[in-house]
Amino acid sequence: MSYAILRTAKLTSFGNIGGSAFHNFRERKTFNSDNERTPDNVTTGAQSSKEVLEAVKTRLETVPTVRKNAVFVVEYFIGASPEWFQTAIVAQREAYFDTAEEWLKTRHGAENVIAFTRQYDETSPHVCAYVVPIDAKGKLNASYFLDGRIKLSEMQTDFADKVGKQFDLQRGIEGSIARHTTVKEYYSRLQEPVKQVEIEAEDLKSKITKKKIFSRYKETPEAIASRINEAVREAYQPAIAAAKQYQLEKAYNEARERQLRNLRERATYARELPLESVLERLGCVRNAKDRNNWRTPVGRLSVDGAKFYAHEQAKGGGGAIDLVMMLEQTDYKGAVGILTNDFGKDTAISEVVSNLKKQSVVENVPYVVPEKCPENWQVVCQYLTKVRCISENLIDKLHEMGRLYADKHRNAVFVLGKGEGVELRGTGDKPFHGVRGTKFPFYLQERGEKKVAFVESSIDALSLHDLGFKGRIVSTAGNSTEYARKLAEMHKEQGFTVVAAFDNDKAGEKMATNLQACERLRSKGKDWNDDLRTHRSTSQEREVMKPHL
């Protein structure tokens, strides 16, 4: 009895997809395939790993949301029992694959079947197909097709009924507790060593009844034993070939592991390269007035030590490898390759890293605060008063004092200390927030009681002021908890009551504990600006309702 075979695998990253496609299109050495028969393979759809990746990305662009842990592609393996292929003529085999392809397109939609490859260069003919699992509602939803034992069982039944039966291929036993082999396991079985099998003609002869032999075959026991031995050797030929294949695959895996070790060694050095040196090699331009900012292919990019942030992408990372992956639109291996080609290979790169680090220390220059851009002040003022609901009087006062202004990127710039550093707050749809230069605290001087409230940002300081706090307000944005604690101790020595007014969340509670404050003041919302906006909204509603009361 011959069976229709259907297996699936979930590919959750472009690296997984590319690795599978490299094997499928024989773009890397494939030991379990016959190079002479590879030209017989036939593919409909994408014709290379590059085309597969491009087609997958194109389909994913039509999906409203792609989760980080989403299944990008379902890899299908379609085959049949080896004995069926041995007896089936070419027309039957092609008709089986044609029907399977139509079944797949009906199940997922033709536009989602990226590639359908018929492979004839391995031990048994089979199909490898790549499908983007977009459901009828246009969502990326592999669970709709595959999750759960019931769905998988229904899929097997549907495939057997609509494809297998036409070619006398049976479905596996329904409800069996046997676990299906995965696509990966199918290939790995070719690598398993095969036990040596020896068959002695004398043992076979002793088990054969002479009377039956002479009456049925008209042959001598020796001739029958010889014929059976030949049949057994022929039957075990695939197993012997698989044993040889195992040795080849083992050698390939060992070579691949050596390459991976080499890659990891290079990555260790490459990851430590100073980001400024990497940006220069990639042709990016440093801002002469703000040396932490660079003009790059992905827009404005800020560097802070080993970390970077691409403002237009609203995405950041750490280390030279992540930086190259973003700028060059490549994968991990590609990024390491670019860095080692530019800075030297293997252990030589460590010397480059050491020299560049020394140069970085020598070339360290003081931070230059962003220039004022008066034409952008109206945008910043509107953001602070209309979106953040901070009073115009307070904003105007700080602006007149030179403690708050707009830069060319329409950031609200809060001046720290005497201008040695700034706290930046973006005003766009995805507001940027960060501290640059020397991280002094931002103060609002006391009024009334001799209290000092510690908050997490300048926006919170202004919001708490507008909510009526009587005392000094200090923003510790960008500073360590140890620095904030020492600052609090200094205020205690000066006779201030220290109030921990950090955000109303776990991080705020932890900061309050480390501060060792005299009082804990919590906002009703997440932070003080949430409370201020709620307060302004409620006040406006009351003003509107007054004529009706």
NORURBEL-V594311 format. One record per backbone hydrogen bond with DSSP energy under -0.5 kcal/mol. CO is the residue of the C=O (numbers start at 1). NH is the residue of the N-H. E is the energy in kcal/mol with one decimal. If there is no record, write none. Layout:
# NORURBEL-V594311
co=[CO | CO]
nh=[NH | NH]
e=[E | E]
This chain:
# NORURBEL-V594311
co=[2 | 3 | 5 | 7 | 8 | 9 | 9 | 10 | 11 | 11 | 13 | 14 | 15 | 16 | 17 | 18 | 19 | 20 | 21 | 22 | 22 | 23 | 29 | 30 | 33 | 34 | 34 | 37 | 38 | 42 | 44 | 48 | 49 | 50 | 51 | 52 | 53 | 54 | 55 | 56 | 57 | 59 | 60 | 67 | 70 | 73 | 73 | 74 | 74 | 75 | 76 | 77 | 78 | 79 | 81 | 81 | 82 | 83 | 84 | 84 | 89 | 90 | 91 | 92 | 93 | 94 | 95 | 96 | 97 | 98 | 99 | 100 | 101 | 102 | 103 | 104 | 105 | 109 | 109 | 110 | 112 | 112 | 114 | 115 | 116 | 116 | 117 | 117 | 118 | 118 | 119 | 121 | 126 | 127 | 128 | 129 | 130 | 130 | 131 | 131 | 132 | 133 | 133 | 135 | 139 | 139 | 141 | 141 | 142 | 142 | 143 | 148 | 149 | 150 | 151 | 152 | 153 | 154 | 155 | 156 | 157 | 158 | 159 | 159 | 160 | 163 | 164 | 164 | 165 | 170 | 173 | 182 | 183 | 184 | 185 | 187 | 188 | 189 | 200 | 201 | 202 | 203 | 204 | 205 | 207 | 208 | 209 | 210 | 211 | 212 | 213 | 213 | 213 | 220 | 221 | 222 | 223 | 224 | 225 | 226 | 227 | 228 | 229 | 230 | 231 | 232 | 234 | 236 | 237 | 238 | 239 | 240 | 241 | 242 | 243 | 244 | 245 | 246 | 247 | 248 | 249 | 250 | 251 | 252 | 253 | 254 | 255 | 256 | 257 | 258 | 259 | 260 | 261 | 262 | 263 | 264 | 265 | 266 | 267 | 268 | 269 | 270 | 271 | 274 | 275 | 276 | 277 | 278 | 279 | 280 | 285 | 286 | 290 | 290 | 292 | 293 | 294 | 294 | 295 | 296 | 299 | 300 | 300 | 301 | 302 | 304 | 306 | 307 | 308 | 309 | 309 | 310 | 310 | 315 | 317 | 319 | 320 | 321 | 322 | 323 | 324 | 325 | 325 | 331 | 332 | 333 | 334 | 335 | 336 | 337 | 338 | 339 | 340 | 345 | 346 | 347 | 347 | 348 | 348 | 349 | 350 | 351 | 352 | 353 | 354 | 355 | 356 | 357 | 358 | 359 | 361 | 367 | 373 | 374 | 376 | 377 | 378 | 379 | 380 | 381 | 382 | 382 | 383 | 383 | 384 | 391 | 392 | 393 | 394 | 395 | 396 | 397 | 398 | 398 | 399 | 403 | 405 | 406 | 407 | 411 | 411 | 412 | 412 | 413 | 413 | 414 | 416 | 416 | 416 | 420 | 421 | 422 | 422 | 423 | 424 | 425 | 428 | 432 | 434 | 436 | 438 | 441 | 441 | 442 | 444 | 447 | 449 | 450 | 451 | 452 | 453 | 453 | 454 | 455 | 457 | 458 | 459 | 460 | 461 | 462 | 463 | 464 | 465 | 469 | 472 | 473 | 474 | 474 | 475 | 476 | 480 | 481 | 482 | 483 | 484 | 485 | 486 | 487 | 488 | 489 | 490 | 491 | 492 | 496 | 497 | 498 | 498 | 499 | 499 | 500 | 503 | 505 | 506 | 507 | 508 | 509 | 510 | 511 | 512 | 512 | 513 | 519 | 520 | 526 | 527 | 528 | 529 | 530 | 531 | 532 | 533 | 534 | 535 | 536 | 537 | 538 | 539 | 540 | 541 | 542 | 545 | 545 | 546]
nh=[170 | 81 | 79 | 77 | 183 | 11 | 75 | 12 | 72 | 73 | 17 | 18 | 19 | 20 | 21 | 22 | 23 | 24 | 25 | 27 | 28 | 26 | 31 | 33 | 35 | 37 | 38 | 40 | 41 | 118 | 116 | 52 | 53 | 54 | 55 | 56 | 57 | 58 | 59 | 60 | 61 | 62 | 63 | 70 | 72 | 11 | 75 | 76 | 131 | 9 | 129 | 7 | 127 | 5 | 84 | 85 | 86 | 87 | 87 | 88 | 93 | 94 | 95 | 96 | 97 | 98 | 99 | 100 | 101 | 102 | 103 | 104 | 105 | 106 | 107 | 108 | 109 | 112 | 113 | 113 | 114 | 132 | 46 | 130 | 44 | 118 | 119 | 128 | 42 | 120 | 126 | 34 | 119 | 78 | 117 | 76 | 114 | 115 | 74 | 133 | 134 | 135 | 141 | 138 | 135 | 141 | 144 | 145 | 145 | 146 | 147 | 152 | 153 | 154 | 155 | 156 | 157 | 158 | 159 | 160 | 161 | 162 | 163 | 164 | 165 | 166 | 167 | 169 | 168 | 4 | 176 | 186 | 187 | 188 | 189 | 190 | 191 | 192 | 204 | 205 | 206 | 207 | 207 | 208 | 209 | 210 | 213 | 214 | 215 | 216 | 217 | 218 | 219 | 224 | 225 | 226 | 227 | 228 | 229 | 230 | 231 | 232 | 233 | 234 | 235 | 236 | 237 | 240 | 241 | 242 | 243 | 244 | 245 | 246 | 247 | 248 | 249 | 250 | 251 | 252 | 253 | 254 | 255 | 256 | 257 | 258 | 259 | 260 | 261 | 262 | 263 | 264 | 265 | 266 | 267 | 268 | 269 | 270 | 271 | 272 | 272 | 273 | 320 | 278 | 279 | 280 | 281 | 282 | 284 | 283 | 295 | 288 | 287 | 293 | 303 | 287 | 296 | 301 | 285 | 299 | 296 | 311 | 312 | 294 | 309 | 307 | 319 | 304 | 317 | 302 | 311 | 314 | 315 | 310 | 308 | 323 | 324 | 325 | 326 | 327 | 328 | 329 | 330 | 335 | 336 | 337 | 338 | 339 | 340 | 341 | 342 | 343 | 344 | 348 | 349 | 350 | 351 | 351 | 352 | 353 | 354 | 355 | 356 | 357 | 358 | 359 | 360 | 361 | 362 | 363 | 364 | 369 | 376 | 377 | 380 | 381 | 382 | 383 | 384 | 385 | 386 | 387 | 387 | 388 | 390 | 395 | 396 | 397 | 398 | 399 | 400 | 401 | 403 | 404 | 402 | 415 | 413 | 373 | 410 | 407 | 413 | 414 | 425 | 405 | 415 | 423 | 419 | 420 | 421 | 438 | 416 | 424 | 436 | 414 | 434 | 412 | 431 | 426 | 424 | 422 | 440 | 417 | 443 | 475 | 473 | 449 | 451 | 497 | 472 | 499 | 455 | 474 | 501 | 476 | 461 | 462 | 463 | 464 | 465 | 466 | 467 | 469 | 468 | 471 | 453 | 444 | 455 | 476 | 442 | 479 | 484 | 485 | 486 | 487 | 488 | 489 | 490 | 491 | 492 | 493 | 494 | 496 | 495 | 498 | 452 | 518 | 519 | 454 | 501 | 521 | 505 | 509 | 510 | 511 | 512 | 513 | 514 | 515 | 516 | 517 | 516 | 500 | 522 | 504 | 531 | 532 | 533 | 534 | 535 | 536 | 537 | 538 | 539 | 540 | 541 | 542 | 543 | 544 | 545 | 546 | 548 | 549 | 549]
e=[-2.8 | -1.7 | -2.4 | -2.8 | -0.5 | -0.5 | -3.1 | -0.6 | -1.4 | -1.9 | -2.1 | -2.8 | -2.4 | -2.3 | -2.8 | -2.6 | -1.4 | -2.6 | -2.7 | -2.7 | -0.8 | -1.3 | -0.6 | -1.2 | -0.7 | -1.4 | -1.0 | -2.0 | -2.1 | -3.6 | -2.3 | -2.2 | -2.4 | -2.3 | -2.5 | -2.5 | -2.4 | -2.2 | -2.0 | -2.4 | -1.5 | -1.3 | -1.4 | -1.4 | -0.7 | -3.0 | -0.6 | -0.6 | -2.0 | -1.7 | -2.4 | -2.5 | -2.7 | -2.4 | -1.4 | -1.2 | -1.4 | -1.0 | -0.5 | -2.2 | -2.2 | -2.6 | -2.2 | -2.3 | -2.1 | -2.7 | -2.4 | -2.1 | -2.3 | -2.1 | -2.2 | -2.2 | -2.2 | -2.3 | -2.1 | -2.2 | -2.5 | -1.7 | -0.6 | -1.0 | -1.1 | -2.4 | -2.6 | -2.2 | -2.0 | -0.5 | -0.7 | -2.2 | -1.9 | -0.6 | -1.6 | -2.9 | -3.1 | -2.0 | -2.7 | -2.8 | -2.0 | -1.2 | -3.3 | -0.6 | -2.2 | -0.5 | -3.0 | -2.0 | -2.8 | -0.9 | -0.7 | -0.5 | -1.0 | -2.4 | -0.8 | -1.9 | -2.3 | -2.7 | -2.2 | -2.1 | -2.3 | -2.6 | -2.4 | -2.3 | -2.6 | -2.5 | -2.0 | -1.7 | -2.6 | -0.6 | -2.1 | -2.3 | -1.8 | -2.4 | -1.6 | -2.1 | -1.6 | -2.2 | -1.7 | -1.2 | -1.7 | -1.0 | -1.6 | -2.5 | -2.0 | -0.7 | -0.8 | -1.2 | -0.5 | -0.6 | -2.3 | -2.7 | -2.1 | -2.1 | -2.7 | -1.3 | -0.6 | -2.1 | -2.5 | -2.2 | -2.3 | -2.6 | -2.6 | -2.0 | -2.0 | -2.7 | -2.5 | -2.1 | -2.4 | -2.2 | -0.8 | -2.4 | -2.6 | -2.4 | -1.9 | -2.0 | -2.6 | -2.3 | -1.6 | -2.0 | -3.0 | -2.5 | -2.1 | -2.3 | -2.9 | -2.2 | -2.1 | -2.6 | -2.4 | -1.8 | -1.9 | -2.3 | -2.4 | -2.2 | -2.4 | -2.7 | -2.3 | -2.3 | -2.6 | -1.9 | -1.3 | -3.1 | -2.6 | -0.5 | -1.1 | -1.4 | -1.1 | -1.7 | -2.7 | -2.0 | -2.1 | -1.7 | -2.5 | -1.5 | -3.4 | -0.5 | -0.5 | -2.2 | -2.7 | -2.7 | -0.7 | -2.3 | -2.0 | -2.0 | -1.4 | -2.1 | -0.5 | -2.6 | -2.2 | -1.7 | -2.9 | -2.9 | -2.0 | -2.7 | -0.7 | -1.0 | -1.8 | -3.2 | -2.3 | -1.7 | -2.3 | -2.4 | -1.8 | -2.5 | -2.8 | -0.6 | -1.0 | -2.4 | -2.2 | -2.2 | -2.2 | -2.3 | -2.6 | -2.1 | -1.8 | -2.6 | -1.7 | -1.5 | -1.3 | -1.1 | -0.8 | -0.6 | -1.4 | -2.5 | -2.4 | -2.6 | -2.9 | -2.4 | -1.8 | -2.4 | -2.3 | -1.7 | -2.1 | -2.9 | -0.9 | -0.6 | -2.1 | -1.4 | -1.9 | -3.2 | -2.4 | -2.0 | -2.5 | -2.4 | -2.8 | -0.9 | -0.9 | -2.2 | -2.5 | -1.9 | -3.1 | -2.1 | -2.2 | -2.2 | -2.5 | -1.9 | -2.2 | -0.9 | -1.1 | -2.2 | -3.3 | -2.9 | -1.7 | -1.5 | -0.6 | -0.6 | -1.9 | -1.7 | -0.6 | -2.5 | -2.1 | -0.7 | -1.1 | -1.7 | -2.7 | -0.5 | -2.7 | -2.8 | -1.8 | -3.2 | -0.5 | -4.4 | -3.3 | -2.2 | -1.9 | -0.9 | -0.5 | -2.7 | -2.5 | -0.6 | -1.7 | -1.8 | -2.9 | -3.0 | -0.5 | -3.1 | -1.9 | -2.1 | -1.9 | -2.5 | -2.2 | -2.9 | -1.9 | -2.1 | -1.5 | -1.8 | -1.6 | -0.9 | -2.8 | -2.3 | -2.9 | -0.5 | -1.7 | -2.2 | -2.0 | -2.1 | -2.0 | -2.2 | -2.1 | -2.2 | -2.0 | -1.7 | -2.1 | -2.1 | -1.0 | -2.6 | -1.8 | -0.6 | -2.3 | -1.5 | -1.8 | -2.6 | -0.9 | -2.4 | -1.7 | -2.3 | -2.1 | -2.3 | -2.3 | -2.1 | -2.2 | -1.6 | -0.9 | -0.9 | -0.7 | -2.9 | -0.5 | -2.8 | -1.5 | -2.4 | -2.5 | -2.0 | -2.5 | -2.7 | -2.3 | -2.4 | -2.2 | -2.2 | -1.9 | -1.9 | -1.9 | -2.1 | -1.9 | -1.2 | -1.3 | -0.7 | -1.5]
